[in-house]
Each structure stands twice: as C-alpha cells, then as structure tokens.
Amino acid sequence: MGRAALALPSGIGDGMMRIGTLGIVGVGLIGGSIGLAARERGIAQRVIGIGRQTSSLQQALDLGLITEFTTDLVAGGSQADLTVFCTPVDLIGPQVRQLAPHLKPGTILTDAGSTKERIVQAVEGILPQGVAFIGSHPLAGSHRRGPDAAKADLFCNRLTILTPTPTSDPHALATLTEFWQALGSRVQLLDAATHDRALGTTSHLPHAVASALASVLPEAWQPLTATGFRDTTRLAAADPTLWTAIFRENQDAVRDALDRFEAALATFRQLLAHDDADALHQWLTNAKQVRDALGS
Amino acid sequence: MGRAALALPSGIGDGMMRIGTLGIVGVGLIGGSIGLAARERGIAQRVIGIGRQTSSLQQALDLGLITEFTTDLVAGGSQADLTVFCTPVDLIGPQVRQLAPHLKPGTILTDAGSTKERIVQAVEGILPQGVAFIGSHPLAGSHRRGPDAAKADLFCNRLTILTPTPTSDPHALATLTEFWQALGSRVQLLDAATHDRALGTTSHLPHAVASALASVLPEAWQPLTATGFRDTTRLAAADPTLWTAIFRENQDAVRDALDRFEAALATFRQLLAHDDADALHQWLTNAKQVRDALGS
C-alpha cells in the first residue's frame, strides 16, 4: 500500500486509472455508485464499504457495490489508498479528523459533499505529513437514496467539482482528477467559497423552493396536480437529514440566493398587480431564455 | 350534422363514442393531440383544424392530426358537431362569441384552457338556443409546443376537469364527459371558481416559481446546474404568450397562492437564521410527505 500502490497513470483519461484499495464511507446512492463504477471499470479491485448499519452494508455487498465492509472507520479507512467520504456534510469533517491520525503517507482523501468551504476548513492543517484531502462534489444525484439506488453510470457526462486550496498536493489533485474522470465524469476546479456561493443558487435554492412549494399544497388539491407541479417539487422528496445539514453548512449563500429569488417573485407580483401584459411577457421570456439555455 | 350525428353512446366509456365532425381551434400541442387521438381511436372521421397560420395547419395535416383545415373560424366551426377551443385563454371567450351566432342547435363547444371562470362568464348567456358550451381543462401538457409535439396518448391516465354551471345542458355534459374519456382521460366535475383557485396553486404558482428561479441564475453558473435545477425550472420553458394570458386571467388565485408560498419561504428563512436543526428537519419532512404522496 501507500503511494506506490496508486499506480498513477501516465496520461490523464487514458483509461488506466488504478486504485489499490478504495475506501467508501457511507455506501448509499453516491457511495454505492462510486463503488460499482470503480469495480465495473476496473479502477479498484478491492472496495471497502464503511458505514454504521451492517444491514445496509450487507445489501451493498450483495449488490456488488463493494467487496468487503466494516463498521469501524479507522480499521477500514487505514487500509485504503483512496477514501471517499459520502456521508452527510456535517459528518465529513469530524470523520476525516477521526481517521487522519491513522493514515500512512500517500493516502488520499476526498468527499462527495454538496458544500465545501466548512469541510475544507475543518480538515486543513490536521492531516499527517503525506496525507492529502481535496474536496470533491459530483453534480450527480437523485431524490432516491440507499445502496439499491446505486448506478454504475451515475457520473457519466456529469460534472465533478474539485476544490483544491493553494497548499493542496498536486499529485493528489492529479490522481483525484483522473479518478473522477475514470468514473465517467468531467472535472472542473473551483475554490471552495465560489463553489458554495454558486451551489447556493444552482442546487440549494431549488431544494428550498421545491419544499416550500410542496408545503403549500392542500391535500384536497393533490389530485389536481400534473407533471408541472411534480417536476417543480421533485427535490422536496430528498432526504431531510442530508438537506438540513447542507442548508446549515451553507447558510450565507442560501440566504443570498433567497434574497435574489424573492426579489424576482416581487417583480412578478408587481407586474401582475399592474396587469402589465407586455412587461409580464418580457419577464417570462427572459426566464425562458435562461431555461432554454440549460437544455432538457 | 346536428345533434343526431353525435350518436350518443348507450354507456359511458363503452368505446363507442362518435363525433360526426370535430372542430379544433388552435392545432398546437393540445389541439393536435386531441385531433390525433380522436382519429386514431375512431372518435371522429372528420377533424377540421382551424387556425391563423396556414403553414402550421398544413404541418398538422401532414402529421395526420386533422383531416382538413381552414383559417376561417366561422366557415370551419359552423361545420363541426363538437368544437374544442385550444387557443390562449384570453382568446377563447371572444372566439366563442364570434362563432356562436353561426351555429346550429345541437352543436357543443368546449375548450382546453388553463383558466375557467372568466371564459365561462364570457360565454354565458350569448349562445343561441340549443348550442352548449361547457369548459374543459385537460391536466396534460408539456413545455413543448406546436403540432409536432402532439401525441395520441397525451390524455391517457390524465385528469380532465369539466366546469359545468347549474344551467349547463346535461346532454352536452354527458357527451363531453364521454369525449374526454374516449381520448383516454379521467373526468372530474368542478365549478369554475374552485378550479381556478386550485389551479392557481397546483399549476400557475409552480410556473411563476420556475420562472423566478430561472431568472436568478447568472450565466456564469449555468454549467454548475444539474438535474435538480433543471427539474425545478422546467416550466419556465413554456410559451410566454400563453402564460401571460393565464396569469392575467387568474390574478386573484395566483396572488393568494404566492402569499402562502412566500410565507412558507419566510418560515424556512427564519429556521435557517436560527440555525434550528430540528425544526428545519421537520419542515423538510413535512414537505417531503406531501411530495411523496404525489408519486414520481
């Protein structure tokens, strides 16, 4: 084990990416999909699933997402060359701090959390010499959860954002870049603060909006919903525990995004009150242009 | 022509529904799908498409959605036993009023508009003896538009709301019920005011929310969106002209729905400001329960 086992390929994206032993902390939709894709693509022969619930880990093993499992973070994580934390964002920092002292030089850590700045800050300066952590956020997911929702192609043609700091190890950054690319993802680098500000608008705000919209639907009107209401509220079905943590970790950016969203709604309300057909049409047209640019 | 040609079937939903000549005013997604479904299901042999643009009507004819077309509302509508107005909601009332004096007793009119109260009011009392209008709203649609988006199964397993008034002709109501059922739809009766209030929340509010959300996305962050943002904003791609008319026709209900939605967002914002994890989790859980009840 150690750095030699990582077998850094000669060229990025040449399909030769190999991890000796891959650790996955939290084997749900994201963690399970990483394990499955890594096994199917020959990136890792050995994939240790690390979690709290034996029943869930056994299910992940049965589904072929991992090759072995343990409920002991240190026992599992200390054997891995690369460990990905796929736990709720408020647990990642503490778990990295718990595992770090037991790691050998050359070990690389990353995560799959939807927020980055607090996690990167929590980890910074506490890692042993030769151990690297660089934050990752694969923009892939689903309102579905659990190992049985895992898919080997979850990351294909999706974007994974890596958030290195100025002191991040370039070797670890290259390895992680190749790792996500080998899983099928595109990779973009972004500083953690910019990531959180952007995702506050592109991901966390839509979640809050979807939940608020679902919450105002009286039960009597449920039969009068169609695909439009269902699409717009789909995110409200996500896991409340995961999302409570995400909103709390990224409060400032979420509040800023809410400010801008509520200002847009106030404009709409004003155009409606003035019965201003031309301005209302223009407002809807501007929004349509943004949406059309995103594709289906 | 006339009532006899309507050949009212003996039992509702027995698949024997026949319309002599079906008129469709506005042959886009909805109108085109009605024509295609009526032809494929043997409900109407003759389907007259009525519109303004010859090129679009010719396309509908080429696609088999209609069997003939005209740009003259009176010339086309006066030949039909049943005419469905699939034009923007602000045009339906005036078009019905323009056509009505030219209709023979036994003719039935309906529409497919997303608002009902103003349309029903505009039509009430102006119809010749023996001519019936009852509002319809098929809760089926798409952000796609135009004849090439038409699908024969657009109404299958969807709900169509009919909004008869106390003076509506029971024969026309029975015929329209069977007509929508023959197209594959379920049918529910609702008074027009209740329809508009409910749809203000279940359909019009999500459109406003989706557009407001799309409008606050900076161009630089477009690449950082994923399926969540795209789902939540999908409705923003809809036709601004159609939706300007819908919002204006249903201002009061939309404003009421906005009031409740903004109050929900204010609650979320407060829980976030107080960093109240338990209450935030509960708020998200309540929304999730509503969303889960709607199915995928």
Chai-1 contact restraints between the chains, C-beta under 6 A:
chainA,res_idxA,chainB,res_idxB,connection_type,confidence,min_distance_angstrom,max_distance_angstrom,comment,restraint_id
A,L139,B,A226,contact,1.0,0.0,6.0,A-B,restraint_1
A,A198,B,W221,contact,1.0,0.0,6.0,A-B,restraint_2
A,A198,B,L224,contact,1.0,0.0,6.0,A-B,restraint_3
A,T202,B,W221,contact,1.0,0.0,6.0,A-B,restraint_4
A,T202,B,L224,contact,1.0,0.0,6.0,A-B,restraint_5
A,T202,B,T225,contact,1.0,0.0,6.0,A-B,restraint_6
A,T202,B,F229,contact,1.0,0.0,6.0,A-B,restraint_7
A,S203,B,G228,contact,1.0,0.0,6.0,A-B,restraint_8
A,P206,B,G228,contact,1.0,0.0,6.0,A-B,restraint_9
A,P206,B,F229,contact,1.0,0.0,6.0,A-B,restraint_10
A,P206,B,T232,contact,1.0,0.0,6.0,A-B,restraint_11
A,A208,B,F268,contact,1.0,0.0,6.0,A-B,restraint_12
A,V209,B,V209,contact,1.0,0.0,6.0,A-B,restraint_13
A,V209,B,L213,contact,1.0,0.0,6.0,A-B,restraint_14
A,A210,B,T232,contact,1.0,0.0,6.0,A-B,restraint_15
A,S211,B,L284,contact,1.0,0.0,6.0,A-B,restraint_16
A,S211,B,A287,contact,1.0,0.0,6.0,A-B,restraint_17
A,A212,B,F261,contact,1.0,0.0,6.0,A-B,restraint_18
A,A212,B,A264,contact,1.0,0.0,6.0,A-B,restraint_19
A,A212,B,L265,contact,1.0,0.0,6.0,A-B,restraint_20
A,L213,B,V209,contact,1.0,0.0,6.0,A-B,restraint_21
A,A214,B,A287,contact,1.0,0.0,6.0,A-B,restraint_22
A,A214,B,V290,contact,1.0,0.0,6.0,A-B,restraint_23
A,A214,B,R291,contact,1.0,0.0,6.0,A-B,restraint_24
A,S215,B,A264,contact,1.0,0.0,6.0,A-B,restraint_25
A,S215,B,A287,contact,1.0,0.0,6.0,A-B,restraint_26
A,V216,B,R260,contact,1.0,0.0,6.0,A-B,restraint_27
A,V216,B,F261,contact,1.0,0.0,6.0,A-B,restraint_28
A,V216,B,A264,contact,1.0,0.0,6.0,A-B,restraint_29
A,L217,B,V290,contact,1.0,0.0,6.0,A-B,restraint_30
A,W221,B,A198,contact,1.0,0.0,6.0,A-B,restraint_31
A,W221,B,T202,contact,1.0,0.0,6.0,A-B,restraint_32
A,L224,B,A198,contact,1.0,0.0,6.0,A-B,restraint_33
A,L224,B,T202,contact,1.0,0.0,6.0,A-B,restraint_34
A,T225,B,T202,contact,1.0,0.0,6.0,A-B,restraint_35
A,T225,B,L294,contact,1.0,0.0,6.0,A-B,restraint_36
A,A226,B,L139,contact,1.0,0.0,6.0,A-B,restraint_37
A,G228,B,S203,contact,1.0,0.0,6.0,A-B,restraint_38
A,G228,B,P206,contact,1.0,0.0,6.0,A-B,restraint_39
A,G228,B,L235,contact,1.0,0.0,6.0,A-B,restraint_40
A,F229,B,T202,contact,1.0,0.0,6.0,A-B,restraint_41
A,F229,B,P206,contact,1.0,0.0,6.0,A-B,restraint_42
A,R230,B,L294,contact,1.0,0.0,6.0,A-B,restraint_43
A,D231,B,D231,contact,1.0,0.0,6.0,A-B,restraint_44
A,D231,B,R234,contact,1.0,0.0,6.0,A-B,restraint_45
A,T232,B,P206,contact,1.0,0.0,6.0,A-B,restraint_46
A,T232,B,A210,contact,1.0,0.0,6.0,A-B,restraint_47
A,T232,B,T232,contact,1.0,0.0,6.0,A-B,restraint_48
A,T233,B,R291,contact,1.0,0.0,6.0,A-B,restraint_49
A,R234,B,D231,contact,1.0,0.0,6.0,A-B,restraint_50
A,L235,B,G228,contact,1.0,0.0,6.0,A-B,restraint_51
A,A236,B,A287,contact,1.0,0.0,6.0,A-B,restraint_52
A,A236,B,K288,contact,1.0,0.0,6.0,A-B,restraint_53
A,A236,B,R291,contact,1.0,0.0,6.0,A-B,restraint_54
A,A237,B,K288,contact,1.0,0.0,6.0,A-B,restraint_55
A,A237,B,R291,contact,1.0,0.0,6.0,A-B,restraint_56
A,A237,B,D292,contact,1.0,0.0,6.0,A-B,restraint_57
A,P240,B,H281,contact,1.0,0.0,6.0,A-B,restraint_58
A,P240,B,L284,contact,1.0,0.0,6.0,A-B,restraint_59
A,P240,B,T285,contact,1.0,0.0,6.0,A-B,restraint_60
A,P240,B,K288,contact,1.0,0.0,6.0,A-B,restraint_61
A,W243,B,L284,contact,1.0,0.0,6.0,A-B,restraint_62
A,T244,B,A277,contact,1.0,0.0,6.0,A-B,restraint_63
A,T244,B,L280,contact,1.0,0.0,6.0,A-B,restraint_64
A,T244,B,H281,contact,1.0,0.0,6.0,A-B,restraint_65
A,F247,B,L272,contact,1.0,0.0,6.0,A-B,restraint_66
A,Q251,B,L272,contact,1.0,0.0,6.0,A-B,restraint_67
A,L258,B,R269,contact,1.0,0.0,6.0,A-B,restraint_68
A,R260,B,V216,contact,1.0,0.0,6.0,A-B,restraint_69
A,F261,B,A212,contact,1.0,0.0,6.0,A-B,restraint_70
A,F261,B,V216,contact,1.0,0.0,6.0,A-B,restraint_71
A,A264,B,A212,contact,1.0,0.0,6.0,A-B,restraint_72
A,A264,B,S215,contact,1.0,0.0,6.0,A-B,restraint_73
A,A264,B,V216,contact,1.0,0.0,6.0,A-B,restraint_74
A,L265,B,A212,contact,1.0,0.0,6.0,A-B,restraint_75
A,F268,B,A208,contact,1.0,0.0,6.0,A-B,restraint_76
A,L272,B,F247,contact,1.0,0.0,6.0,A-B,restraint_77
A,L272,B,Q251,contact,1.0,0.0,6.0,A-B,restraint_78
A,A277,B,T244,contact,1.0,0.0,6.0,A-B,restraint_79
A,L280,B,T244,contact,1.0,0.0,6.0,A-B,restraint_80
A,H281,B,P240,contact,1.0,0.0,6.0,A-B,restraint_81
A,H281,B,T244,contact,1.0,0.0,6.0,A-B,restraint_82
A,L284,B,S211,contact,1.0,0.0,6.0,A-B,restraint_83
A,L284,B,P240,contact,1.0,0.0,6.0,A-B,restraint_84
A,L284,B,W243,contact,1.0,0.0,6.0,A-B,restraint_85
A,T285,B,P240,contact,1.0,0.0,6.0,A-B,restraint_86
A,N286,B,S215,contact,1.0,0.0,6.0,A-B,restraint_87
A,A287,B,S211,contact,1.0,0.0,6.0,A-B,restraint_88
A,A287,B,A214,contact,1.0,0.0,6.0,A-B,restraint_89
A,A287,B,S215,contact,1.0,0.0,6.0,A-B,restraint_90
A,A287,B,A236,contact,1.0,0.0,6.0,A-B,restraint_91
A,K288,B,A236,contact,1.0,0.0,6.0,A-B,restraint_92
A,K288,B,A237,contact,1.0,0.0,6.0,A-B,restraint_93
A,K288,B,P240,contact,1.0,0.0,6.0,A-B,restraint_94
A,V290,B,A214,contact,1.0,0.0,6.0,A-B,restraint_95
A,V290,B,L217,contact,1.0,0.0,6.0,A-B,restraint_96
A,R291,B,A214,contact,1.0,0.0,6.0,A-B,restraint_97
A,R291,B,T233,contact,1.0,0.0,6.0,A-B,restraint_98
A,R291,B,A236,contact,1.0,0.0,6.0,A-B,restraint_99
A,R291,B,A237,contact,1.0,0.0,6.0,A-B,restraint_100
A,D292,B,A237,contact,1.0,0.0,6.0,A-B,restraint_101
A,L294,B,T225,contact,1.0,0.0,6.0,A-B,restraint_102
A,L294,B,R230,contact,1.0,0.0,6.0,A-B,restraint_103
